[in-house]
Each structure stands twice: as structure tokens, then as C-alpha cells.
Amino acid sequence: MTMHLQPDGFRDAMSRFATGVTVISTLDEDGAPRGITVNSFGSLSLDPPLVQWNIIKTSYSYPVFHRANRFAVNILAADQETVSRNFCKAIDRFATVGIETGMEGLPLISGCAAWIECCVTDEFPGGDHAIFIGQVERCRVFDRLPLIVWRRIYFDMDKVHRGDACSKASASSDG
Ligand SMILES: Cc1cc2nc3c(=O)[nH]c(=O)nc-3n(C[C@H](O)[C@H](O)[C@H](O)COP(=O)(O)O)c2cc1C
């Protein structure tokens, strides 16, 4: 079906691109852990190893990432739907997860499928979002299946393997 461009139509079309789910984490100026659920994450370059993601500039977290020199990509595992939901809420997000410490004190979320630790190389404007580029300094992977989101529905890949149901994401995905 052809859709003429309307904001809801664009969001609906983008939501049909299935992605993994990450929490991008960093430390703020006071050394407190900060993080946001993101599915706009992707790989950018192999040599040098670069990744990219973007954030809406009106978010409370944007100024924190704008000032940060580093960030970590926490690739959520199949059973971490609650983590994805919590890292959109106005709560003490890191009180809801186990934390491990990465390079330069970066907060890493326990139980993820992978951690990718980066130093920020660039920030570019992109409409109402800002695009961050990071050079990968360290990766760690774990033997866990990923959490997937498609049309704002979460798919626990462990359950998909067993043919169980999926559940609707409450927060909108704007990445
Ligand atoms: C699955 C999913 C993916 C998301 N991806 C992005 C994204 O790529 N960029 C973004 O700015 N917000 C994204 N969001 C929304 C943010 O997580 C949400 O607006 C943010 O946590 C608000 O935090 P704040 O307290 O910094 O304003 C996503 C939300 C969900 C549920």
C-alpha cells in the first residue's frame, strides 16, 4: 500500500524495520550513571571500528550525552524487556538493574547480550535528533539471545523459539 507522508505514516513505516534494543549508557558530570533505551544503534565502519546512534534533542538525556566523552552500548538480551521499558521512564533507572563497571567507570548493565564501550569521536545534527559516532575500544559478548522490537512489539527470542506470544512496547520507538 502506498502511503503519502504524514508523521504517523513515517513512524509506522519505520516501525516495520525490526531491530535489536540497546540501552546507551554514560556518566554525567557528577559521575552518576545515565542511560536511555535506543534502537537507532548500528555499526558504521570496520576500520576504524565505529558505531552510530541518535537521540532526540528534547530528551533530558541529550545534554548529558552531548558533554560525555564516552558511552557504552548495552545490547539487551531476550529477557530484558523490562530494562527497555524502565530506561524510558522518569525513575532512578539504574536502581532497577545490576551494574558492572567498564572503562573509565562506564556503567554496564548486567545480563546483556553484549557490551560495546566507545569513545565519542563526533556529534552531527540530524533534524530533531543528534547523531553520535563512537570509536569502539572494547567489546564483550555473552551467550544470550537478543530482545527484538518490531511495530512496537517486543519479541523475546527465547520465547519465539518456543512459539510463545510477544508483548506490546508501551513507549514509542522514535529511533
Ligand atoms: C524500543 C525503543 C527504542 C527507542 N529508540 C530511541 C532512539 O533511538 N533515540 C531516541 O532519542 N529515543 C529512543 N527511544 C525513546 C527514549 O528511550 C525515551 O524517549 C527516553 O528514554 C526518554 O528519556 P529522557 O529522560 O532522557 O528524556 C526509544 C524507546 C524505545 C521503547
The ligand as a Gaussian input file, in Angstrom:
#p B3LYP/6-31G(d) Opt

LIG

0 1
 C       12.443000       0.335000      21.714000
 C       12.725000       1.792000      21.894000
 C       13.704000       2.410000      21.118000
 C       13.992000       3.785000      21.259000
 N       14.957000       4.348000      20.475000
 C       15.259000       5.650000      20.624000
 C       16.298000       6.248000      19.850000
 O       16.947000       5.609000      19.017000
 N       16.583000       7.566000      20.058000
 C       15.872000       8.319000      20.980000
 O       16.154000       9.518000      21.119000
 N       14.887000       7.779000      21.730000
 C       14.562000       6.464000      21.588000
 N       13.585000       5.897000      22.352000
 C       12.871000       6.724000      23.318000
 C       13.739000       7.021000      24.544000
 O       14.213000       5.855000      25.166000
 C       12.978000       7.856000      25.574000
 O       12.404000       8.964000      24.937000
 C       13.952000       8.315000      26.616000
 O       14.276000       7.248000      27.476000
 C       13.451000       9.497000      27.417000
 O       14.464000       9.771000      28.335000
 P       14.858000      11.198000      28.911000
 O       14.573000      11.038000      30.360000
 O       16.279000      11.348000      28.572000
 O       14.009000      12.252000      28.223000
 C       13.281000       4.540000      22.216000
 C       12.316000       3.912000      23.019000
 C       12.041000       2.567000      22.854000
 C       10.995000       1.897000      23.719000

